[in-house]
Amino acid sequence: MSALPPPPRPPLLRALPSGQPTDTELIARSLDEPEAFATLFDRHASAVHRYLGRRVGELADDLMSETFLIAFRRRAAYRPERVEVRPWLIGIATNVVHGHVRTERRRYRALARAAARPEEHGTDPGDAADRLDAEALRGPLAGALAGLKAHDRDVLLLFAWGQLGYEEIAAVLGIPIGTVRSRLNRARRQTRAALPTIEEIR
């Protein structure tokens, strides 16, 4: 069984078509022209929403709006030498999730129970995203994620679902790379029993 398959990384900013401003340039421009920030939303909203949707389900819309509002308010403090814009946004989204950690745990536990009762899947047409996540997470994975400490879960999901590297995770969480490695290793150990293929996550 494949667990937490890492999707392809998005193209790097230097691969933007000629003449297109980079994310960093857009943030700088938005300080004088706030409407320029809308282009950043267009570029990264789907990635942020996908990450949040896996973590908090139907709350993703609200938390994505909160994430971009916080990013807009903090744009003057953004430091491109520390981290690129997409990881910065995913890091803000992670902090926003912290205010809903109980909701996140309840979601994983509900997905674990639902996966054990496949006959109950799909009864509500409004739960399409939840059904997809239930299939992707499977029962064992959802249960394992619910059992992780919040800071270990953050590192694992930033790595696997946010597609951030060790240095990026360290930057957005404000922790040393060694701490990132130890938290990721601990999260892997705790989930390995439920996910025999966890070693595929590099």
C-alpha angles and dihedrals in degrees: 000000000000114000127203094341109207110236118221114285114253116255115277118256092246087065092065115124114272112278095022113124117240121241090256091052090050092053091050091048092048091064088073098020107039092185089069088073089070089074090059089053090051091050099046109022094095093052092047092046092049091051093047093043091058091049104040107011115205092015089069095095094054095042092048090055089049091048094054092043090055091045091051092050092047098041093109089060094051112121113199092194089065102046141345120256100256094054088044090056093045088051091053089049089053091054090049089054089057088073088059101039093129090053090051093051092047089051094053092047091049090050090050091052093044092052088056089055105047091168088070094055118110098016093126115053089202092065098068094127091048091050091052091049091047089056093046096044098040119199100279094049094048091049092048092051091049089055096053123099110256096248092048091048090050093056094045094049095042086055099042104030103019090046093221124153125232094264092048092050090049091051098048094044095040094233134122119268088242089060090050090054094047093048092047092048091049092049090050092050092050094049098040095089090057094037114040090181096054089114087072087075105088 
